[in-house]
Amino acid sequence: MKLHVNLGENSYDIVIEKGLLKKASEEIREVYSGKRIAVISDDSVYRIYGGELLNQLKSTWECSTVILPHGETSKSINVLPGVYAKLLESGLSRSDLIVALGGGVIGDLAGFVAATYLRGVPFIQIPTSLLAQVDSSVGGKVAVDLKEGKNLVGSFYQPKKVLIDPDGLATLPQRYIHDGMGEVIKYGCIKDASLFATLKEAGNFERLAEKMTEVITRCVDIKRGVVEEDQFDTGERMLLNFGHTLGHAIEKLMNFQLYHGECVVLGMIAALNISVTRGHITQAEYDDAIQMFKDYAFPTNVTGISIDDVIRVSKSDKKMEANQIKFILLKQIGNAYIDRTVTDDEMKRSLTDIIR
């Protein structure tokens, strides 16, 4: 399956195919004819896929690698100087290529490096986690974290191609499946009631697994359409932040003990709570969503942090505008909208059953 992201001179293809990693060099050759490639990855992913990918690439290009420790800490702004130094040492020029091999952390970091190293180097995304395959590898949002919060330094920088191999999911630990399923459920909530129904019917990832290529394609196609309409996140694209406003705050306050997708689910629960309290979605729709989170083994509450701190940290998020949080709520399952009137009291009430 090939999807085309139509962004004028920044257009690119997303290829979704089982076994794609085994012929990655063929796909790269279609969009790149330079001399050098630098692969940026983490130690966990590189151990599984790095050797085979590098063997493919070395048949055509001079190759170097930057291997980082796995985990969110590698997305810190403090990691950047070391990465830039390794690229300079390898002789990577503006006409060469960066390949991001890994999950959301590596994709975001490598994309930001590509956007800023020598004022811009082309890059290709090879996402290996479910989160990256369905969401973060598509759309050109690249960023690193500050100690004050996630993704506070970033850019919009589109890849030259995205290569998605669903077979890679077979090697993922269960927690990484959670990480991505939070985003999959998000797409059903905001844009696709039929996807939501498919997820509900499957009831768990094991039963959903046989449909994953179809599910990934649907999520990517939704994001492709949103990005084409709103490349720079000033309108429709903000709907993709459903669950993220409070979810990011929880993620930071928990010192990343919970994964991104798990925190997004907690944020979605709060947003669903506000949506039902305002009379938009029905109690039955809310109950269906909560049951789905439980069926897919997501945590639905956390301890050790305070509601006041969650609200405080959420106000340092990049989604703030004129001292108002741009909150994503639902009119119904599959139909989201942007709201700028959510009050602190509403957020506190929505978090009462989540923060214990």
Secondary structure as GFF3:
##gff-version 3
##sequence-region A 1 356
A	DSSP	beta_strand	2	5	.	.	.	ID=ss1
A	DSSP	three_ten_helix	8	10	.	.	.	ID=ss2
A	DSSP	beta_strand	12	16	.	.	.	ID=ss3
A	DSSP	three_ten_helix	20	23	.	.	.	ID=ss4
A	DSSP	alpha_helix	24	29	.	.	.	ID=ss5
A	DSSP	beta_strand	36	42	.	.	.	ID=ss6
A	DSSP	alpha_helix	43	45	.	.	.	ID=ss7
A	DSSP	pi_helix	46	50	.	.	.	ID=ss8
A	DSSP	alpha_helix	51	58	.	.	.	ID=ss9
A	DSSP	beta_strand	62	68	.	.	.	ID=ss10
A	DSSP	three_ten_helix	72	75	.	.	.	ID=ss11
A	DSSP	three_ten_helix	77	79	.	.	.	ID=ss12
A	DSSP	alpha_helix	80	90	.	.	.	ID=ss13
A	DSSP	beta_strand	97	102	.	.	.	ID=ss14
A	DSSP	alpha_helix	104	116	.	.	.	ID=ss15
A	DSSP	three_ten_helix	117	119	.	.	.	ID=ss16
A	DSSP	beta_strand	123	127	.	.	.	ID=ss17
A	DSSP	alpha_helix	130	131	.	.	.	ID=ss18
A	DSSP	pi_helix	132	136	.	.	.	ID=ss19
A	DSSP	beta_strand	141	146	.	.	.	ID=ss20
A	DSSP	beta_strand	149	156	.	.	.	ID=ss21
A	DSSP	beta_strand	161	164	.	.	.	ID=ss22
A	DSSP	three_ten_helix	166	171	.	.	.	ID=ss23
A	DSSP	alpha_helix	174	191	.	.	.	ID=ss24
A	DSSP	alpha_helix	193	202	.	.	.	ID=ss25
A	DSSP	alpha_helix	205	208	.	.	.	ID=ss26
A	DSSP	three_ten_helix	209	211	.	.	.	ID=ss27
A	DSSP	alpha_helix	212	229	.	.	.	ID=ss28
A	DSSP	three_ten_helix	236	241	.	.	.	ID=ss29
A	DSSP	alpha_helix	244	253	.	.	.	ID=ss30
A	DSSP	alpha_helix	260	277	.	.	.	ID=ss31
A	DSSP	alpha_helix	283	295	.	.	.	ID=ss32
A	DSSP	alpha_helix	307	314	.	.	.	ID=ss33
A	DSSP	beta_strand	320	321	.	.	.	ID=ss34
A	DSSP	beta_strand	324	325	.	.	.	ID=ss35
A	DSSP	beta_strand	327	332	.	.	.	ID=ss36
A	DSSP	beta_strand	335	339	.	.	.	ID=ss37
A	DSSP	alpha_helix	344	351	.	.	.	ID=ss38
###
